[in-house]
Amino acid sequence: MRILYIISSIDKNCGGPSFSLINFIEELSSNNNIEIHLLCNKSSNPVLSSSDINNFFIHFTNNYYFFFKLILLQKKNKFNLIHVHGLYNLSTLYAALSTYIFNFKFIISPRGALQPWALTQKKFQKLFFLFFFKIFFGKKITYFHSTSQSEYESIYKVFKKNRIILIPNGFNNIKFNYSYSYNKPKNIALFLSRIHKSKGIEDLIISWKKLNPQHKLKWDLYIVGDGNSDYLTKIKQLIKNDISIKLFNGVYDESKFKLMYEADLFILPSYSENFGNVVAESLLCCTPVLTTNNTPWNILETYDCGWYIDLSNLYTTLNYILSLDNIILSNYGKNGRNYIIENYNLKHITQKFNQIYLNILN
């Protein structure tokens, strides 16, 4: 079986899809019966710049040559299946166009592109894109892939197709080579993600600045991530004069997990998430999570590992959580780690996908 994965970019600044796709492919490549190729645009800080795995090949190009590179790769390798990640970009259009030239199975993972909030951003351009995409390529799509029930429903609402796979992202068990510091001068509430308006960072800062001053004597808010320079300037202006809010550049890999482990609370007040990798990663690091009902993490309260709220209740919930004893927060974090290990094991997730690929091809 030969599979080509297509994504616009695997740059670290692109967030969850870059990391989760690479982790998934590296695990899938342990099956020597599969030959895997990845085609994407060049970037300055890719998650992976080359592969030393003998059945996994990375091809970098740019938007000008993307379609020609895709055609050449297909002619040479004769892929059985092309799996595209993302929707509103040229790489997806090029892959869809190639379905008129070659005979292969075609899967799309929209990666949150069809979530209700996402569709309100640049609304008319997206409606225009989707109108023609459905006309010309709707019947060419073999399956859609969703990572959560909410994304499944969003895909169905737009495309009215029943052929939707629902498989979440998977995660390797994180083994810690460091210990928690019980002598920290202050507890840490952590936001770590892309600095983007969809993440609800402005709401978080406004809520934090209104908190009971006593909480700020014991807690700091760390906002960690990379983003558009204009939006970063706006965030800095909003933080101004509150010394309990710290803004840091993005951190990745081991440094990211160490910071998640050191944190006492993880906060993701998003307007829209199809999955939210950082929620699972924080839980794996034994850190309880506060997030909104715009994400698919309603299990947080079911399994006593966090809080799942309406964004309008952010201030009230923060005031409550910051008054809790650290032992309670620690127990919530341990519950979260156990839940992720039991339900989102990367090896098991990859095995499910492998079986679905085989079923599709047969």
NUBA-809161 format. One record per residue (C-alpha): residue number from 1; residue in one letter; x, y, z. Coordinates in steps of 0.25 Angstrom, whole numbers, plus 2048, in hexadecimal, padded with zeros to 3 digits. Example, Ala and Ser with C-alpha at 12.3 -4.5 7.8 and 13.67 -1.06 7.14 Angstrom:
BEGIN
1|A|831|7EE|81F
2|S|837|7FC|81D
This chain:
BEGIN
1|M|800|800|800
2|R|805|80E|7FC
3|I|800|81A|803
4|L|802|829|800
5|Y|7FF|833|80B
6|I|7FD|841|807
7|I|7FD|84D|810
8|S|800|85C|80D
9|S|80B|85D|817
10|I|811|855|823
11|D|817|862|829
12|K|817|862|838
13|N|810|86F|838
14|C|804|868|831
15|G|800|861|83E
16|G|7FA|854|841
17|P|7F8|84E|833
18|S|807|84F|830
19|F|80B|847|83C
20|S|7FF|83D|83D
21|L|801|839|82E
22|I|810|837|82F
23|N|80E|82F|83C
24|F|804|827|835
25|I|80C|824|828
26|E|818|820|830
27|E|810|816|838
28|L|809|811|82B
29|S|816|80F|825
30|S|81A|804|82F
31|N|811|7FB|825
32|N|81B|7F7|81B
33|N|80F|7F4|811
34|I|80C|803|80F
35|E|815|80C|807
36|I|812|81B|80C
37|H|814|828|805
38|L|812|836|80A
39|L|810|842|801
40|C|810|850|807
41|N|815|85E|805
42|K|823|862|80A
43|S|824|86A|817
44|S|82E|870|820
45|N|82B|867|82C
46|P|825|85A|828
47|V|822|84F|833
48|L|82A|846|82B
49|S|834|84A|820
50|S|838|83C|81B
51|S|834|82D|81E
52|D|83E|822|822
53|I|833|818|821
54|N|835|80F|814
55|N|826|80F|811
56|F|823|81D|814
57|F|827|828|80A
58|I|825|838|80B
59|H|824|841|7FF
60|F|824|850|800
61|T|820|859|7F6
62|N|818|866|7F4
63|N|80B|86B|7EF
64|Y|810|86E|7E1
65|Y|815|860|7DF
66|F|80C|858|7E8
67|F|803|853|7DE
68|F|80E|84E|7D5
69|K|815|848|7E0
70|L|809|840|7E4
71|I|807|83C|7D5
72|L|815|837|7D5
73|L|814|82F|7E2
74|Q|807|828|7DE
75|K|80D|824|7D0
76|K|819|81F|7D7
77|N|813|818|7E3
78|K|805|815|7DF
79|F|7FF|818|7ED
80|N|7F3|810|7F1
81|L|7EE|81A|7FA
82|I|7EF|829|7FC
83|H|7EC|82F|809
84|V|7EB|83E|80A
85|H|7EC|846|817
86|G|7E5|854|816
87|L|7DB|85A|80D
88|Y|7DC|869|809
89|N|7EA|868|802
90|L|7F0|866|7F5
91|S|7F6|858|7F9
92|T|7E8|853|7FB
93|L|7E3|859|7EE
94|Y|7EF|852|7E7
95|A|7EC|845|7ED
96|A|7DD|846|7E9
97|L|7E1|84A|7DB
98|S|7EA|83D|7DA
99|T|7DE|834|7DC
100|Y|7DA|838|7CE
101|I|7E7|833|7C8
102|F|7EA|826|7D1
103|N|7E2|81B|7D8
104|F|7E4|81B|7E7
105|K|7DC|81C|7F3
106|F|7DB|82A|7F9
107|I|7DA|82D|808
108|I|7D8|83B|80E
109|S|7DB|83F|81C
110|P|7D5|84D|81D
111|R|7DD|850|82A
112|G|7D2|859|830
113|A|7D0|861|823
114|L|7C1|85E|823
115|Q|7BE|861|832
116|P|7B3|86B|834
117|W|7BC|876|839
118|A|7C6|874|82E
119|L|7BB|875|824
120|T|7B8|883|829
121|Q|7C6|888|826
122|K|7C8|88D|818
123|K|7BA|888|816
124|F|7B7|88B|808
125|Q|7C4|887|802
126|K|7C2|879|809
127|L|7B4|878|804
128|F|7B9|87B|7F6
129|F|7C4|871|7F8
130|L|7BB|866|7FD
131|F|7B0|868|7F3
132|F|7B9|865|7E7
133|F|7C1|85B|7EF
134|K|7B5|852|7F1
135|I|7B1|853|7E3
136|F|7BE|84F|7DC
137|F|7C4|846|7E7
138|G|7B9|842|7F0
139|K|7B7|834|7E9
140|K|7C6|832|7E9
141|I|7C8|832|7F8
142|T|7C8|823|7FC
143|Y|7C7|827|80B
144|F|7C9|832|815
145|H|7D0|831|822
146|S|7CC|838|82F
147|T|7D3|838|83C
148|S|7C7|83A|845
149|Q|7B7|839|845
150|S|7B6|848|843
151|E|7BE|848|837
152|Y|7B7|83B|831
153|E|7AA|843|833
154|S|7B0|850|82C
155|I|7B5|848|820
156|Y|7A8|841|81E
157|K|7A0|84F|81F
158|V|7A9|854|814
159|F|7AB|848|80B
160|K|79F|83F|80E
161|K|7A8|833|80D
162|N|7A7|827|816
163|R|7B5|822|812
164|I|7BB|829|81E
165|I|7C6|822|827
166|L|7C7|826|835
167|I|7D4|823|83B
168|P|7DB|82D|845
169|N|7E9|831|845
170|G|7F3|827|84D
171|F|7FE|82A|857
172|N|80A|823|85B
173|N|80C|821|86A
174|I|815|82C|870
175|K|81F|827|879
176|F|824|832|882
177|N|833|834|885
178|Y|830|840|88E
179|S|829|842|89B
180|Y|81E|84C|89F
181|S|824|858|8A7
182|Y|81C|859|8B4
183|N|824|865|8B8
184|K|81F|86E|8AD
185|P|81D|87D|8B2
186|K|80F|87D|8AA
187|N|806|873|8A4
188|I|805|873|894
189|A|7F9|874|88C
190|L|7FD|871|87E
191|F|7F8|874|870
192|L|801|86E|865
193|S|7FC|86E|857
194|R|7FC|877|84A
195|I|7FA|885|84E
196|H|7ED|887|845
197|K|7E0|88E|848
198|S|7D9|880|847
199|K|7E0|87C|854
200|G|7D8|886|85D
201|I|7E5|88C|862
202|E|7DF|89A|863
203|D|7D3|894|86C
204|L|7DE|88D|875
205|I|7E6|89A|877
206|I|7D9|8A2|87A
207|S|7D4|898|884
208|W|7E2|896|88A
209|K|7E3|8A5|88C
210|K|7D6|8A5|894
211|L|7DA|89A|89E
212|N|7DA|89C|8AD
213|P|7E8|8A2|8AF
214|Q|7EB|897|8BA
215|H|7EB|88D|8AF
216|K|7F6|895|8A7
217|L|7FF|894|8B4
218|K|7FF|885|8B2
219|W|7FD|883|8A3
220|D|804|888|896
221|L|7FE|886|888
222|Y|807|882|87D
223|I|803|884|86F
224|V|80C|87C|866
225|G|80C|87C|857
226|D|80F|882|849
227|G|806|88A|840
228|N|804|895|837
229|S|80C|8A1|83B
230|D|801|8AB|83B
231|Y|7F8|8A2|844
232|L|804|8A0|84D
233|T|805|8AF|84F
234|K|7F6|8B0|852
235|I|7F8|8A5|85D
236|K|804|8AC|863
237|Q|7FB|8B9|864
238|L|7F0|8B1|86A
239|I|7FA|8AB|875
240|K|800|8B9|878
241|N|802|8BC|886
242|D|7FE|8AE|88C
243|I|80B|8A8|891
244|S|804|89B|894
245|I|803|898|885
246|K|80F|894|87E
247|L|810|892|86E
248|F|81B|889|868
249|N|81E|884|85A
250|G|81A|876|856
251|V|821|86A|85C
252|Y|821|85C|856
253|D|824|84D|858
254|E|82B|84A|866
255|S|82A|859|86A
256|K|81B|859|868
257|F|818|84D|870
258|K|821|851|87B
259|L|81A|85F|87C
260|M|80C|857|87B
261|Y|811|84E|887
262|E|816|85A|88F
263|A|808|861|88D
264|D|7FD|860|897
265|L|7F2|863|88E
266|F|7F0|863|87F
267|I|7E7|86D|878
268|L|7E1|86C|86A
269|P|7D6|876|869
270|S|7D4|873|85A
271|Y|7C8|878|851
272|S|7CA|86B|848
273|E|7D2|85E|849
274|N|7D0|852|841
275|F|7D9|84A|84B
276|G|7E3|852|853
277|N|7F0|84A|854
278|V|7F5|853|85F
279|V|7E9|84F|868
280|A|7EE|840|867
281|E|7FC|843|868
282|S|7FA|84B|875
283|L|7F2|840|87B
284|L|7FD|837|877
285|C|806|840|87F
286|C|7FD|83F|88C
287|T|7F8|84D|88A
288|P|7E9|84F|88B
289|V|7E2|857|880
290|L|7D8|862|87F
291|T|7D2|864|872
292|T|7C5|868|86B
293|N|7B9|861|865
294|N|7BE|865|857
295|T|7C8|859|858
296|P|7C5|84A|859
297|W|7CA|848|867
298|N|7BD|846|86E
299|I|7C3|83A|875
300|L|7CB|843|87E
301|E|7C0|844|889
302|T|7BC|836|887
303|Y|7C9|831|88B
304|D|7CD|83B|895
305|C|7D9|841|88D
306|G|7D5|84F|88A
307|W|7C9|859|887
308|Y|7C1|85A|87A
309|I|7BA|867|87A
310|D|7B3|872|872
311|L|7BD|87D|86F
312|S|7B4|887|876
313|N|7B7|880|883
314|L|7C6|881|881
315|Y|7C8|88B|88C
316|T|7BF|884|896
317|T|7C5|877|894
318|L|7D3|87C|895
319|N|7D0|883|8A2
320|Y|7CB|875|8A7
321|I|7D7|86D|8A2
322|L|7E2|876|8A7
323|S|7DC|875|8B5
324|L|7DD|866|8B5
325|D|7E8|85E|8BD
326|N|7F4|859|8B4
327|I|7F1|84B|8B9
328|I|7E3|84C|8B2
329|L|7EA|851|8A5
330|S|7F4|846|8A6
331|N|7EA|83B|8A7
332|Y|7E2|841|89B
333|G|7EF|841|893
334|K|7F2|832|897
335|N|7E4|82E|892
336|G|7E6|835|885
337|R|7F3|82E|882
338|N|7EC|820|885
339|Y|7E1|824|87C
340|I|7EA|828|870
341|I|7F3|81C|871
342|E|7E7|813|871
343|N|7DF|819|866
344|Y|7E9|820|85C
345|N|7F4|817|85B
346|L|7FB|81A|84E
347|K|7FE|80C|84A
348|H|7F0|807|84C
349|I|7EB|814|844
350|T|7F5|811|838
351|Q|7F0|802|838
352|K|7E2|807|836
353|F|7E6|810|82B
354|N|7EE|805|824
355|Q|7E2|7FC|824
356|I|7D9|806|81E
357|Y|7E3|809|813
358|L|7E3|7FA|810
359|N|7D4|7FA|810
360|I|7D3|806|807
361|L|7DD|800|7FD
362|N|7D6|7F2|7FD
